[in-house]
Amino acid sequence: MSSQYKFEDRSTEIREQSKVKLTDLLSRINEERKLERNRNLALSVAAVSAVTVFGIILTL
């Protein structure tokens, strides 16, 4: 009987700690999207620059 009490007490503690605000999740998702967009842009610029430099080298 005492083990059941400990389990119930522990499960309420876990439930209280695991509450997540929807606004926090949405803001985190938006920040990750911005970071991913910036990374993709930087990668695209690097790829275009590499192709341009390679093209200039070939024409010389």
N, CA, C and O atoms as CSV, one atom per row, in Angstrom:
chain,resi,resn,atom,element,x,y,z
A,1,MET,N,N,0.821,-1.186,0.000
A,1,MET,CA,C,0.000,0.000,0.000
A,1,MET,C,C,0.868,1.254,0.000
A,1,MET,O,O,0.522,2.239,-0.652
A,2,SER,N,N,1.981,1.236,0.713
A,2,SER,CA,C,2.834,2.418,0.761
A,2,SER,C,C,3.510,2.664,-0.578
A,2,SER,O,O,3.756,3.816,-0.937
A,3,SER,N,N,3.815,1.606,-1.326
A,3,SER,CA,C,4.441,1.788,-2.635
A,3,SER,C,C,3.458,2.450,-3.608
A,3,SER,O,O,3.864,3.242,-4.459
A,4,GLN,N,N,2.187,2.130,-3.483
A,4,GLN,CA,C,1.180,2.763,-4.335
A,4,GLN,C,C,1.102,4.260,-4.027
A,4,GLN,O,O,0.965,5.073,-4.941
A,5,TYR,N,N,1.184,4.615,-2.791
A,5,TYR,CA,C,1.143,6.021,-2.400
A,5,TYR,C,C,2.336,6.765,-2.976
A,5,TYR,O,O,2.187,7.875,-3.488
A,6,LYS,N,N,3.516,6.169,-2.897
A,6,LYS,CA,C,4.719,6.801,-3.426
A,6,LYS,C,C,4.608,7.004,-4.927
A,6,LYS,O,O,5.014,8.043,-5.448
A,7,PHE,N,N,4.061,6.016,-5.625
A,7,PHE,CA,C,3.907,6.115,-7.066
A,7,PHE,C,C,2.951,7.244,-7.434
A,7,PHE,O,O,3.242,8.035,-8.331
A,8,GLU,N,N,1.813,7.322,-6.748
A,8,GLU,CA,C,0.845,8.374,-7.044
A,8,GLU,C,C,1.424,9.752,-6.755
A,8,GLU,O,O,1.214,10.691,-7.523
A,9,ASP,N,N,2.142,9.874,-5.665
A,9,ASP,CA,C,2.755,11.150,-5.310
A,9,ASP,C,C,3.775,11.551,-6.364
A,9,ASP,O,O,3.846,12.719,-6.746
A,10,ARG,N,N,4.546,10.618,-6.827
A,10,ARG,CA,C,5.583,10.889,-7.828
A,10,ARG,C,C,4.960,11.256,-9.177
A,10,ARG,O,O,5.470,12.136,-9.871
A,11,SER,N,N,3.868,10.594,-9.555
A,11,SER,CA,C,3.250,10.862,-10.854
A,11,SER,C,C,2.646,12.266,-10.893
A,11,SER,O,O,2.650,12.897,-11.950
A,12,THR,N,N,2.136,12.766,-9.788
A,12,THR,CA,C,1.605,14.125,-9.790
A,12,THR,C,C,2.732,15.136,-9.907
A,12,THR,O,O,2.565,16.177,-10.542
A,13,GLU,N,N,3.890,14.839,-9.297
A,13,GLU,CA,C,5.043,15.726,-9.429
A,13,GLU,C,C,5.510,15.791,-10.878
A,13,GLU,O,O,5.822,16.866,-11.389
A,14,ILE,N,N,5.555,14.650,-11.528
A,14,ILE,CA,C,6.004,14.598,-12.920
A,14,ILE,C,C,5.019,15.345,-13.807
A,14,ILE,O,O,5.436,16.087,-14.697
A,15,ARG,N,N,3.727,15.165,-13.584
A,15,ARG,CA,C,2.722,15.853,-14.392
A,15,ARG,C,C,2.831,17.364,-14.236
A,15,ARG,O,O,2.699,18.091,-15.221
A,16,GLU,N,N,3.064,17.845,-13.042
A,16,GLU,CA,C,3.173,19.279,-12.810
A,16,GLU,C,C,4.413,19.846,-13.489
A,16,GLU,O,O,4.378,20.969,-13.993
A,17,GLN,N,N,5.503,19.092,-13.513
A,17,GLN,CA,C,6.741,19.559,-14.130
A,17,GLN,C,C,6.686,19.474,-15.649
A,17,GLN,O,O,7.408,20.208,-16.324
A,18,SER,N,N,5.857,18.603,-16.206
A,18,SER,CA,C,5.862,18.372,-17.639
A,18,SER,C,C,4.890,19.279,-18.393
A,18,SER,O,O,4.697,19.095,-19.595
A,19,LYS,N,N,4.282,20.239,-17.729
A,19,LYS,CA,C,3.392,21.155,-18.428
A,19,LYS,C,C,4.227,22.081,-19.307
A,19,LYS,O,O,5.244,22.624,-18.875
A,20,VAL,N,N,3.778,22.249,-20.542
A,20,VAL,CA,C,4.505,23.058,-21.505
A,20,VAL,C,C,3.549,24.102,-22.062
A,20,VAL,O,O,2.399,23.800,-22.382
A,21,LYS,N,N,4.028,25.308,-22.170
A,21,LYS,CA,C,3.194,26.364,-22.721
A,21,LYS,C,C,3.276,26.327,-24.234
A,21,LYS,O,O,4.355,26.187,-24.808
A,22,LEU,N,N,2.135,26.454,-24.866
A,22,LEU,CA,C,2.073,26.408,-26.319
A,22,LEU,C,C,2.828,27.571,-26.945
A,22,LEU,O,O,3.457,27.410,-27.990
A,23,THR,N,N,2.771,28.730,-26.321
A,23,THR,CA,C,3.474,29.890,-26.872
A,23,THR,C,C,4.984,29.683,-26.862
A,23,THR,O,O,5.680,30.127,-27.775
A,24,ASP,N,N,5.494,29.004,-25.824
A,24,ASP,CA,C,6.929,28.695,-25.772
A,24,ASP,C,C,7.321,27.765,-26.909
A,24,ASP,O,O,8.360,27.954,-27.542
A,25,LEU,N,N,6.485,26.753,-27.169
A,25,LEU,CA,C,6.778,25.822,-28.251
A,25,LEU,C,C,6.749,26.524,-29.604
A,25,LEU,O,O,7.621,26.298,-30.443
A,26,LEU,N,N,5.755,27.367,-29.815
A,26,LEU,CA,C,5.642,28.069,-31.087
A,26,LEU,C,C,6.807,29.021,-31.298
A,26,LEU,O,O,7.320,29.132,-32.412
A,27,SER,N,N,7.229,29.705,-30.253
A,27,SER,CA,C,8.365,30.618,-30.398
A,27,SER,C,C,9.645,29.843,-30.675
A,27,SER,O,O,10.486,30.298,-31.449
A,28,ARG,N,N,9.802,28.686,-30.055
A,28,ARG,CA,C,10.978,27.859,-30.312
A,28,ARG,C,C,10.984,27.363,-31.755
A,28,ARG,O,O,12.032,27.343,-32.400
A,29,ILE,N,N,9.818,26.962,-32.265
A,29,ILE,CA,C,9.709,26.512,-33.656
A,29,ILE,C,C,10.051,27.643,-34.610
A,29,ILE,O,O,10.762,27.431,-35.592
A,30,ASN,N,N,9.554,28.841,-34.332
A,30,ASN,CA,C,9.847,29.983,-35.195
A,30,ASN,C,C,11.337,30.316,-35.192
A,30,ASN,O,O,11.898,30.638,-36.239
A,31,GLU,N,N,11.975,30.242,-34.041
A,31,GLU,CA,C,13.414,30.504,-33.960
A,31,GLU,C,C,14.196,29.462,-34.755
A,31,GLU,O,O,15.153,29.799,-35.452
A,32,GLU,N,N,13.787,28.194,-34.650
A,32,GLU,CA,C,14.463,27.137,-35.400
A,32,GLU,C,C,14.279,27.325,-36.899
A,32,GLU,O,O,15.203,27.072,-37.672
A,33,ARG,N,N,13.094,27.766,-37.317
A,33,ARG,CA,C,12.859,28.022,-38.741
A,33,ARG,C,C,13.753,29.146,-39.246
A,33,ARG,O,O,14.306,29.060,-40.342
A,34,LYS,N,N,13.896,30.203,-38.446
A,34,LYS,CA,C,14.760,31.309,-38.840
A,34,LYS,C,C,16.205,30.851,-38.962
A,34,LYS,O,O,16.891,31.203,-39.922
A,35,LEU,N,N,16.669,30.070,-37.997
A,35,LEU,CA,C,18.042,29.557,-38.050
A,35,LEU,C,C,18.248,28.669,-39.271
A,35,LEU,O,O,19.273,28.765,-39.945
A,36,GLU,N,N,17.282,27.812,-39.552
A,36,GLU,CA,C,17.394,26.917,-40.697
A,36,GLU,C,C,17.388,27.713,-42.002
A,36,GLU,O,O,18.138,27.394,-42.926
A,37,ARG,N,N,16.556,28.734,-42.081
A,37,ARG,CA,C,16.509,29.574,-43.273
A,37,ARG,C,C,17.851,30.275,-43.478
A,37,ARG,O,O,18.347,30.349,-44.602
A,38,ASN,N,N,18.443,30.789,-42.395
A,38,ASN,CA,C,19.738,31.458,-42.499
A,38,ASN,C,C,20.840,30.481,-42.914
A,38,ASN,O,O,21.709,30.823,-43.716
A,39,ARG,N,N,20.798,29.282,-42.373
A,39,ARG,CA,C,21.794,28.268,-42.755
A,39,ARG,C,C,21.662,27.901,-44.227
A,39,ARG,O,O,22.660,27.779,-44.937
A,40,ASN,N,N,20.416,27.726,-44.681
A,40,ASN,CA,C,20.195,27.381,-46.080
A,40,ASN,C,C,20.654,28.507,-46.995
A,40,ASN,O,O,21.229,28.252,-48.053
A,41,LEU,N,N,20.406,29.739,-46.599
A,41,LEU,CA,C,20.837,30.883,-47.389
A,41,LEU,C,C,22.356,30.941,-47.462
A,41,LEU,O,O,22.919,31.159,-48.535
A,42,ALA,N,N,23.015,30.749,-46.342
A,42,ALA,CA,C,24.472,30.766,-46.312
A,42,ALA,C,C,25.044,29.638,-47.165
A,42,ALA,O,O,26.028,29.844,-47.875
A,43,LEU,N,N,24.450,28.460,-47.107
A,43,LEU,CA,C,24.910,27.341,-47.915
A,43,LEU,C,C,24.707,27.617,-49.398
A,43,LEU,O,O,25.567,27.286,-50.215
A,44,SER,N,N,23.591,28.211,-49.745
A,44,SER,CA,C,23.318,28.549,-51.142
A,44,SER,C,C,24.309,29.583,-51.655
A,44,SER,O,O,24.816,29.459,-52.770
A,45,VAL,N,N,24.587,30.595,-50.855
A,45,VAL,CA,C,25.549,31.628,-51.249
A,45,VAL,C,C,26.933,31.012,-51.423
A,45,VAL,O,O,27.647,31.353,-52.366
A,46,ALA,N,N,27.311,30.129,-50.541
A,46,ALA,CA,C,28.616,29.470,-50.647
A,46,ALA,C,C,28.694,28.618,-51.907
A,46,ALA,O,O,29.722,28.605,-52.583
A,47,ALA,N,N,27.624,27.910,-52.227
A,47,ALA,CA,C,27.621,27.065,-53.424
A,47,ALA,C,C,27.698,27.912,-54.696
A,47,ALA,O,O,28.455,27.589,-55.611
A,48,VAL,N,N,26.925,28.983,-54.754
A,48,VAL,CA,C,26.958,29.868,-55.925
A,48,VAL,C,C,28.331,30.518,-56.051
A,48,VAL,O,O,28.853,30.648,-57.157
A,49,SER,N,N,28.905,30.918,-54.956
A,49,SER,CA,C,30.245,31.525,-54.981
A,49,SER,C,C,31.282,30.526,-55.483
A,49,SER,O,O,32.149,30.878,-56.283
A,50,ALA,N,N,31.197,29.299,-55.024
A,50,ALA,CA,C,32.152,28.276,-55.454
A,50,ALA,C,C,32.016,28.012,-56.945
A,50,ALA,O,O,33.023,27.885,-57.643
A,51,VAL,N,N,30.797,27.929,-57.441
A,51,VAL,CA,C,30.580,27.706,-58.865
A,51,VAL,C,C,31.102,28.892,-59.668
A,51,VAL,O,O,31.717,28.703,-60.718
A,52,THR,N,N,30.867,30.097,-59.193
A,52,THR,CA,C,31.342,31.297,-59.884
A,52,THR,C,C,32.866,31.335,-59.942
A,52,THR,O,O,33.441,31.600,-60.998
A,53,VAL,N,N,33.512,31.075,-58.833
A,53,VAL,CA,C,34.975,31.081,-58.792
A,53,VAL,C,C,35.526,29.994,-59.698
A,53,VAL,O,O,36.492,30.219,-60.428
A,54,PHE,N,N,34.922,28.827,-59.654
A,54,PHE,CA,C,35.364,27.727,-60.519
A,54,PHE,C,C,35.192,28.099,-61.995
A,54,PHE,O,O,36.055,27.793,-62.818
A,55,GLY,N,N,34.092,28.750,-62.324
A,55,GLY,CA,C,33.860,29.196,-63.705
A,55,GLY,C,C,34.870,30.223,-64.137
A,55,GLY,O,O,35.355,30.172,-65.268
A,56,ILE,N,N,35.203,31.154,-63.270
A,56,ILE,CA,C,36.205,32.189,-63.601
A,56,ILE,C,C,37.560,31.540,-63.816
A,56,ILE,O,O,38.287,31.901,-64.741
A,57,ILE,N,N,37.900,30.582,-62.963
A,57,ILE,CA,C,39.183,29.892,-63.106
A,57,ILE,C,C,39.244,29.132,-64.428
A,57,ILE,O,O,40.291,29.112,-65.075
A,58,LEU,N,N,38.154,28.514,-64.834
A,58,LEU,CA,C,38.142,27.763,-66.085
A,58,LEU,C,C,38.271,28.666,-67.312
A,58,LEU,O,O,38.840,28.265,-68.328
A,59,THR,N,N,37.748,29.866,-67.212
A,59,THR,CA,C,37.821,30.779,-68.356
A,59,THR,C,C,39.190,31.413,-68.519
A,59,THR,O,O,39.486,31.955,-69.585
A,60,LEU,N,N,40.015,31.366,-67.523
A,60,LEU,CA,C,41.344,31.964,-67.632
A,60,LEU,C,C,42.290,31.107,-68.380
A,60,LEU,O,O,43.451,31.476,-68.555
